[in-house]
């Protein structure tokens, strides 16, 4: 039997990087993002952030132990040595009191957590804001990036948000949603100003008041016909709101 002292250690092999199911858009330092956990080892977790080298989420910056294949909501920042790393402790970077924003401003939103009131949301990667449930016009998921608007700046500096722009622009957005729903349903929707608010909300994701104002504007532009039990695309009209 050969002497064990003559054995040579087998060369170490790098663990192959898992094949990605999709390509993660590149995330920049200073941004909040919902990133997939690639692997976990004694150093921490490593996240796919759209770069050739995975992003380290150190153990000290974790709120819980991540699982490979799952996603975590993190802030990407530079550590004391200038290296990009991630942190799940968003409250260290995202402020409750907003500055430099006013009602009506368009902002970038990242959906964080669902609450009893609606959705806690990161605004411009810097501030916390709240999307009230009544102002949510479509399904939202954790980590989703959407455009939004400042609805109200409260006395304590906190932000109330909306997915729809203020004023007449808001009605134009609602009107386009109505036209899209009409096109998808063959040119007719069984919704009218007599429909229950809950039915309009469930079908279009908007309030009854916004729906009524929007279809009034569409009617004046001869894009729709208003009937007793619903609305219909005007004859010979494809519902192009840009005309």
Secondary structure by P-SEA (a helix, b strand, c coil): ccccccccccccccccccccccccccccccccccccccccccccbbbbccccbbbbbccccccccccccbbbbbbbbbccccccccccccccccccccccccccbbbbbbbcccccccccccccccbbbbbccccccccccccbbbbbbbcccccccbbbbbcccccaaaaaaaaaaaaaaaaaacccccccccccaaaaaaaccccaaaaaaaaaaaaaaccbbbccccccccccccccccc
